Amino acid sequence: MRKVLGIDPGLSGGLSIIDEQLNLIACYHMPTVKTDDGKSRVCPKTLNSILKDHQIDLTVVEKVGARPGQGVVSMFNFGDSFGVARAIAEINCRQIIYARPQEWRGYQMLSGLSKEQIAEIAYEVFQAEEIYGRKNKSGNRAVKDGISDSLMIAKYGIRFLE
């Protein structure tokens, strides 16, 4: 069975591996490490270790650009996270494609939906408990949109398997 990895880059992103029959293999929160200055960064060693454990046939990395109002420092930090995820994927995966959010969302008719709505759809398809965090005081569970997005990014990638 061929495996597809979806990557939502960034510190709160996620990694999801599914097979071509939409079976969930694994979900991971983007691994991070604290640097000497106390800031979090994507941990290349842990990311490499995760990807080495799986024979990935296709990887789809979300290609995100700058948004209005984002500061230079935050964009540099995001670029660092994207670069680490991209480099480790390039080393460990057979084929890589990049998809803008408009592409993977549009193809699956998810455009305009909230992160909670996308999480609900991802949960219906994959039954991944990792999508939801603990219940808050009002009884609602927080959405881990890095996981739900990475699942839907991987699902989008199935169409590119050769």
Order of alpha helices (4+ residues) and beta strands (2+ residues): beta-beta-beta-beta-beta-alpha-beta-alpha-beta-alpha-alpha-beta-beta-alpha
